[in-house]
Structure formats: structure tokens, C-alpha cells
């Protein structure tokens, strides 16, 4: 942890307010992509990004 309760990335020095955000960020450094598209195989570090990607396949425009 860095000063004032922030979480510091040991690889790039980026600061995060929440430890869970640092964990997700570190997974990106490590190349861990746990969320894979069942249609094309592309994978993502975050489930929300996969959901957005799946909309490309379906043609849905939720926003």
C-alpha cells in the first residue's frame, strides 16, 4: 500500500483506491484473461468487456 490508503502497482507505479482494482490491473500485466467469448474465442480481463463484445455479435445496442 502506498500513502493515504492507496494501492500501488509494483510493475508500473499506478495508484488505485481499491485493492480489487489493483488485482484486476495486475491480471492485465500477467496476461490473465478469464472471460472468453464462446462465439469467437477472444478473451478479456473483465466480464463487463466481454458483455460489450457479445453485443457486437448479436447486433444489440444497449446504450
C-alpha positions in Angstrom: 0.0 0.0 0.0 1.1 3.5 -0.8 0.5 6.6 1.3 -3.1 7.7 2.2 -4.5 4.2 1.8 -3.9 3.9 -2.0 -2.7 0.7 -3.6 0.5 0.9 -5.7 1.2 -1.3 -8.7 4.7 -2.7 -8.2 5.2 -3.1 -12.0 4.2 0.3 -13.3 3.6 2.6 -10.3 0.0 3.3 -11.0 -2.1 4.0 -7.9 -5.6 2.6 -7.1 -8.1 3.4 -4.4 -9.3 -0.1 -4.0 -7.3 -3.3 -3.8 -9.7 -5.1 -6.1 -8.8 -2.7 -8.9 -5.1 -3.3 -8.3 -5.7 -7.0 -8.5 -7.6 -6.7 -11.9 -4.8 -4.4 -13.1 -2.1 -6.9 -12.1 -4.0 -9.6 -14.0 -3.7 -7.5 -17.1 0.0 -7.2 -16.6 0.2 -11.0 -16.3 -1.9 -11.6 -19.4 -4.7 -13.4 -17.4 -7.9 -13.2 -19.4 -10.5 -15.3 -17.6 -13.6 -14.1 -19.6 -13.7 -15.8 -23.1 -16.2 -15.3 -25.9 -17.9 -18.6 -26.7 -18.5 -17.5 -30.3 -15.1 -16.3 -31.5 -12.7 -17.2 -28.6 -11.5 -13.7 -27.9 -10.8 -13.3 -24.2 -11.0 -10.3 -21.8 -9.8 -9.4 -18.3 -13.2 -8.1 -17.3 -16.6 -9.6 -17.6 -18.1 -6.3 -18.5 -15.8 -6.0 -21.5 -16.9 -9.5 -22.6 -20.6 -8.4 -22.3 -19.9 -5.4 -24.5 -18.1 -7.7 -27.0 -21.0 -10.1 -27.1 -23.3 -7.2 -28.2 -21.1 -6.9 -31.3 -22.0 -10.5 -32.3 -25.7 -10.0 -31.6 -26.0 -6.5 -33.0 -27.5 -5.2 -29.8 -27.0 -1.6 -28.9 -27.9 -1.2 -25.2 -26.6 2.4 -24.9 
